[in-house]
Amino acid sequence: MNSDMIRDRLVAVLVETLAIDAGEISDATLLSDISDDSLEITEAVMEIEAAFKVEIPDDVAENLGTVGEIIAYLAAHEKEP
């Protein structure tokens, strides 16, 4: 899956999970700008893991600050079909 496909899927997950508008999300968007509720962020990470069939360790998730960083992580840890 290329970066654009990952981005589109990730944005869809964030929109659904955090009830935000897709237009508010760019690669530079900080998760903390989307939501300051740590429970919502945790839920979003869990939904991302499910959508991409990947596990994001807690210590890694804490350091993924922007949407672009999440895209890079997902691209690097993508499982082959």
C-alpha positions in Angstrom: 0.0 0.0 0.0 1.5 3.4 -0.9 1.6 6.4 1.3 -1.5 8.0 -0.3 -3.5 4.9 0.3 -2.3 4.7 3.9 -3.1 8.4 4.4 -6.7 8.0 3.0 -7.4 5.0 5.1 -5.9 6.6 8.2 -7.9 9.8 7.7 -11.0 7.7 7.4 -10.3 6.0 10.7 -9.5 9.3 12.5 -12.7 10.9 11.1 -14.8 8.0 12.3 -13.2 7.5 15.6 -12.7 11.1 16.7 -15.7 12.6 14.9 -13.7 15.3 13.1 -13.8 16.7 9.6 -11.3 15.2 7.1 -10.4 18.8 6.1 -8.9 19.3 9.5 -6.2 16.6 9.0 -2.9 17.0 7.2 0.4 15.2 7.6 1.6 17.9 10.0 -1.5 17.6 12.2 -0.7 16.7 15.7 -2.9 14.2 17.4 -2.9 16.4 20.4 -4.5 19.1 18.2 -7.2 16.8 17.1 -8.1 15.7 20.6 -6.7 16.5 24.1 -8.6 13.5 25.5 -6.0 10.7 26.1 -8.8 8.1 26.1 -9.9 9.2 22.6 -6.3 9.1 21.3 -5.9 5.6 22.8 -9.1 4.5 21.1 -7.9 6.0 17.8 -4.6 4.0 18.1 -6.6 0.8 18.7 -8.8 1.5 15.7 -5.7 2.2 13.6 -4.1 -1.1 14.7 -7.3 -2.9 13.7 -7.7 -1.2 10.4 -4.1 -1.8 9.4 -3.7 -5.2 11.1 -0.6 -3.9 12.9 0.4 -3.6 16.5 1.8 -0.3 17.7 3.6 -0.7 21.0 2.6 1.8 23.7 6.1 3.4 23.9 6.0 3.9 20.1 2.4 5.2 20.1 3.4 7.8 22.7 6.1 9.1 20.3 3.9 9.3 17.1 2.9 12.9 17.3 1.7 13.7 13.8 -0.4 12.1 11.2 2.7 12.0 9.0 4.7 10.1 11.6 1.8 7.6 11.9 1.8 7.2 8.1 5.6 6.5 8.0 5.2 4.0 10.9 2.4 2.2 9.1 4.3 2.1 5.8 7.4 0.7 7.5 5.5 -1.9 9.4 3.0 -2.9 6.8 2.3 -6.7 6.7 2.5 -8.4 3.4 -0.9 -9.9 2.3 
